[in-house]
Amino acid sequence: MNIQIKSGRLVDPKNKIDGCHDLFITAGKVIAVGSPPADFVVQQLIDATGLVVIPGLIDLAARLREPGYEYKATLESEMHAAVAGGVTTLACPPDTDPPLDEPGLVEMLKHRARALNQAHVYPVGALTYGLKGEELTEMAELADAGCIAFSQADAALVDTRVLMRAMQYAATFDFSVWLRPQDSFLAREGVAHNGEVATRLGLPAIPVCAETIALSTMLELARATGVRLHICRISSKEGVALVRTAKQQGLPLTCDVSANHIHLSEMDIGFFNANCYLVPPLRDLRDLEALRVGLIDGSIDAICSDHTPVDEDAKQLPFAEAEAGATGLELLLPLMLKWVKQSNLALIDGVDKVTLQPARVLGLDSGHLSVGSVADVCVFDPEVYWRVEPSLLKSQGKNTPFIGMELQGGVRYTLVSGQLVFEYKKIK
């Protein structure tokens, strides 16, 4: 299929392009930017006048809930949500049921995802069997099955000897280890930031030192083993400072932040709004500002959705008893645009944080629209405003802290490997 995306504002961070250029696609790849190649015959024309054309978004944390949690979401529903949000590549954490600790499970997930022929799915394998933090998985076999990195997701790994051995094993094969820093003892039973809101509402709290103590341990073990370490969902000012220092010292380290945490703080919990029960917890305003600064100065590499669909019953409970998590795949783009606008940044800088930088974390040659690259493309309207309502979300999980809020930016077309997999159709 020969596709021409015409008259759009093309934004490509890798090639430092931000201007009106046509994009030409053949056989699933970009074959020209600007002028058509010789003998190019258009078979499908996409008029992008007034729209922005960017590489497809790459999400570092999207729970698809299969296998085991189909009552919360299915692969079909979440892949549909992904492409509706302009997400063409995503990494899914290993905390399924059973966890992604066996090659057969990984191969099954990859096969199911391929059959749907929508977004590219890259499983993150379990670091330990059952995510119990005791026995290391066969990482080499899991990598052969399709795992792109290894993680404990949100499960605790309290035995530092096991963690060190896991990092040594991963370093031997140059595998990347993804860890979310939180001391399980300091965070035990906590559901909110250790601040004034938790105190006023009487909620069990998680102090910032739960993050920094765990993070310091991870960084020291990374120095000792030489492993490629990725820090998932940093949440505090002190945590950002530790990551910044480690990077300045040359540690092979990357880091991401949830889109929720660059817009929300503990104050948004209000009166026990369970949609704001997230992991890690929403922290105070100084932490929120530090996360934004960390993104700008490169201490934090990427923004992810931390997509965690939760069934309605699990949210209709008292705050401390509800299930943590929020849907996010369809909100990643507008929340990035909101951050760009509030921070007075160029659009190309925001696009970088949800395309090229996540691709580098994953070790993929994607997240750009260079000639010869796979044609994963998102075309969006930067001027459209829409109100976040459960009925508008394609995800099976309808819970998000942004319900009822008006956001700017809506996806109009999504192409994956040169195939049009989503086209916005206005509901009459």
PyMOL commands that set and color helices and strands:
alter all, ss='L'
color gray80, all
select helices_A, chain A and resi 75-84+103-116+129-131+139-145+160-172+196-201+208-225+237-248+259-262+266-269+274-276+285-297+312-315+319-321+332-342+347-354+356-362+390-392
alter helices_A, ss='H'
color red, helices_A
select strands_A, chain A and resi 3-6+9-12+17-20+23-26+29-33+44-47+52-55+57-59+87-92+120-126+149-151+176-179+192-193+205-206+228-231+253-258+302-304+377-387+406-416+419-423
alter strands_A, ss='S'
color yellow, strands_A
deselect
rebuild
show_as cartoon
